[in-house]
Amino acid sequence: MTEPPPRVVLADDQTLVRTGFRMILGADGIDVVAEATNGAEAVEAVRRTRPDVVLMDIRMPEMDGLEATRRILAGGPDEPRVIILTTFDLDRYVYAALTAGASGFLLKDVTPEHLASAVRTVRAGDALLAPAITRRLVERFTRRGDEAVALHRDLAALTPRELEVLGLLARGLSNAELAARLHLAEATVKTHVARILAKLGLRDRAQAVIVAYETGLVSAGEGTADEQGTG
């Protein structure tokens, strides 16, 4: 059975950005079911259309993307995935949105292929975070005493295997790559990831990645070749 195309709400206060993204997504068979020019409109559009993914500009008038993301995701795990749109990769609001439950972020100069791929990736439940950029965000916004947006979690609840999975996940490995590295079935890896999220009270893999860096499970000097990719 063929999976239906992702349904997207596009929130950005710039008409040209919305028009360009809508054309790119439409050409890839992805439906833009609503557009919004500010955060309040985005929240209303999500409630009205129940999309799979929201492309959310972080800086908008009236209500910014951070507050809109918080309101959208407050409904629980069945809410849509949120991808943050920004001009700057090192943006404290991007980091705050990720800790609030956004599934990743894109720079607005993203290529058409990456934009469409990103929507499908987060709809499938994966995070959209390049490990190198994640580490820079964590280092910049948690090592300055910025407690307001930090995700504090105790990793003691995790088994040794779950800690291993979390560490590799934070370095950018996909479920298939984790399965190959650990000599496990991919279904087993998915079970481990689900248990990690449940035990730590996290929404998705994006928050798990941040927790791995904030707790020191993955240090600034660690990484894999995957860091040269986009997450």
Secondary structure as GFF3:
##gff-version 3
##sequence-region A 1 231
A	DSSP	beta_strand	7	11	.	.	.	ID=ss1
A	DSSP	alpha_helix	15	27	.	.	.	ID=ss2
A	DSSP	beta_strand	31	36	.	.	.	ID=ss3
A	DSSP	alpha_helix	39	49	.	.	.	ID=ss4
A	DSSP	beta_strand	53	57	.	.	.	ID=ss5
A	DSSP	alpha_helix	65	73	.	.	.	ID=ss6
A	DSSP	beta_strand	81	86	.	.	.	ID=ss7
A	DSSP	alpha_helix	92	100	.	.	.	ID=ss8
A	DSSP	beta_strand	104	107	.	.	.	ID=ss9
A	DSSP	alpha_helix	112	123	.	.	.	ID=ss10
A	DSSP	alpha_helix	131	142	.	.	.	ID=ss11
A	DSSP	three_ten_helix	147	149	.	.	.	ID=ss12
A	DSSP	three_ten_helix	155	157	.	.	.	ID=ss13
A	DSSP	alpha_helix	160	170	.	.	.	ID=ss14
A	DSSP	alpha_helix	175	182	.	.	.	ID=ss15
A	DSSP	alpha_helix	186	200	.	.	.	ID=ss16
A	DSSP	alpha_helix	205	214	.	.	.	ID=ss17
A	DSSP	three_ten_helix	225	228	.	.	.	ID=ss18
###
